[in-house]
Amino acid sequence: MRAAIAPLGRHGCSGSAIAISPRGSCIRVDYLVRQARITDVDRLYALCVEMGAAPGAGTPLDAIGLLRQLIYMPNASVVVAEAGRQIAGGAVLGLRPSVRAGGFVGTVDVLVVAPGHNAEKVADELVNEIMTSARRKGCTAVEVTLPENAELRACWIRHGFASDAANIYRAEVPVRAPATR
């Protein structure tokens, strides 16, 4: 359930940023987590590059173009956390069908938190939203490669993520050279 934002002073609440929960009680709103919009892409991409979660310029993949496409794809979910109209973090969930899992499997490709924000709180909010989105899209499981960052790693573990298989191998797909005649 989402909390409804209310003007200050209503319902006996006070504070600079408040929300009225579905039960009518006051809660403080530190971060607004929502589906990303096309206008968020440039800022989210810059944050991803800054945090080392996306390739910079000069790579064969147009990562910012891909991020723009993911905003509109039904088999993906891009979410951002805002604090005072500034992006405090973001996450990208991609879905793939899986016969073995009996439905879709979500893969969290990116989870980043901007410097200067509470990494634990922002990451928790983003993971909650990603898991809600995965459930709504019919996922039976969600996968993530755990980061080196201890705070973010602890966040994933708090949300029930555990080591699943040590026998997953990955091969890089080479960039196809232009055809010559």
FENPE-V257915 format. One record per residue. N is the residue number from 1. RES is the residue in one small letter. SS is DSSP state (H for helix, E for strand, C for the rest). OMEGA is omega in degrees with one decimal (* if undefined). Layout:
N:RES:SS:OMEGA
N:RES:SS:OMEGA
This chain:
1:m:C:178.7
2:r:C:175.1
3:a:C:178.8
4:a:E:177.9
5:i:E:-179.5
6:a:C:176.3
7:p:C:179.5
8:l:C:175.8
9:g:C:178.3
10:r:H:177.1
11:h:H:177.3
12:g:H:-178.3
13:c:C:173.0
14:s:C:-179.0
15:g:C:-176.3
16:s:C:178.2
17:a:C:-178.0
18:i:E:173.9
19:a:E:176.8
20:i:E:179.5
21:s:C:178.6
22:p:C:179.1
23:r:C:177.0
24:g:C:179.4
25:s:C:-178.2
26:c:E:174.6
27:i:E:178.5
28:r:E:178.3
29:v:C:177.7
30:d:C:-177.6
31:y:C:174.1
32:l:E:178.9
33:v:E:-175.2
34:r:E:173.4
35:q:E:-179.9
36:a:C:175.4
37:r:C:-179.2
38:i:H:179.8
39:t:H:178.6
40:d:H:-169.1
41:v:H:-177.4
42:d:H:-179.7
43:r:H:179.5
44:l:H:178.6
45:y:H:178.7
46:a:H:177.8
47:l:H:178.6
48:c:H:178.4
49:v:H:-179.9
50:e:H:-177.4
51:m:C:177.3
52:g:C:-177.6
53:a:C:179.0
54:a:C:178.8
55:p:C:176.6
56:g:C:-179.6
57:a:C:176.5
58:g:C:177.5
59:t:C:-179.0
60:p:C:179.7
61:l:C:175.0
62:d:C:-173.7
63:a:H:-179.6
64:i:H:175.9
65:g:H:177.3
66:l:H:178.5
67:l:H:176.5
68:r:H:179.4
69:q:H:-177.6
70:l:H:178.4
71:i:H:-173.9
72:y:H:-176.2
73:m:C:178.7
74:p:C:-179.8
75:n:C:175.6
76:a:E:176.4
77:s:E:177.9
78:v:E:-178.3
79:v:E:176.2
80:v:E:172.3
81:a:E:-179.7
82:e:E:171.0
83:a:E:-179.6
84:g:C:179.1
85:r:C:175.3
86:q:E:178.6
87:i:E:179.7
88:a:E:179.4
89:g:E:179.2
90:g:E:179.6
91:a:E:178.7
92:v:E:177.2
93:l:E:175.5
94:g:E:-178.7
95:l:E:173.2
96:r:E:176.9
97:p:E:179.6
98:s:E:175.6
99:v:C:-178.7
100:r:C:-178.3
101:a:C:179.0
102:g:C:179.6
103:g:E:178.3
104:f:E:172.8
105:v:E:178.1
106:g:E:175.6
107:t:E:176.8
108:v:E:-175.9
109:d:E:-175.5
110:v:E:165.3
111:l:E:-178.2
112:v:E:176.0
113:v:E:-179.0
114:a:C:175.3
115:p:C:178.5
116:g:C:177.8
117:h:C:179.4
118:n:C:-174.1
119:a:H:-178.5
120:e:H:-177.4
121:k:H:-179.7
122:v:H:179.9
123:a:H:177.9
124:d:H:-179.9
125:e:H:179.5
126:l:H:179.1
127:v:H:177.2
128:n:H:-178.8
129:e:H:178.4
130:i:H:-179.8
131:m:H:176.4
132:t:H:178.5
133:s:H:179.2
134:a:H:179.1
135:r:H:-179.6
136:r:H:-179.1
137:k:C:174.5
138:g:C:178.9
139:c:E:173.7
140:t:E:179.4
141:a:E:174.7
142:v:E:-179.8
143:e:E:175.4
144:v:E:170.2
145:t:C:-175.1
146:l:C:-177.7
147:p:C:176.0
148:e:C:-178.9
149:n:C:-175.4
150:a:H:-180.0
151:e:H:-179.8
152:l:H:177.1
153:r:H:179.2
154:a:H:178.7
155:c:H:-179.7
156:w:H:-179.6
157:i:H:176.5
158:r:H:-178.9
159:h:C:173.1
160:g:C:178.3
161:f:C:-179.6
162:a:C:177.8
163:s:C:-176.0
164:d:C:-176.2
165:a:C:177.4
166:a:C:-176.1
167:n:C:175.5
168:i:C:-179.5
169:y:C:-177.3
170:r:C:174.1
171:a:C:176.7
172:e:C:177.0
173:v:C:-178.1
174:p:C:176.3
175:v:C:-177.3
176:r:C:178.0
177:a:C:178.1
178:p:C:-179.9
179:a:C:177.0
180:t:C:-179.7
181:r:C:*
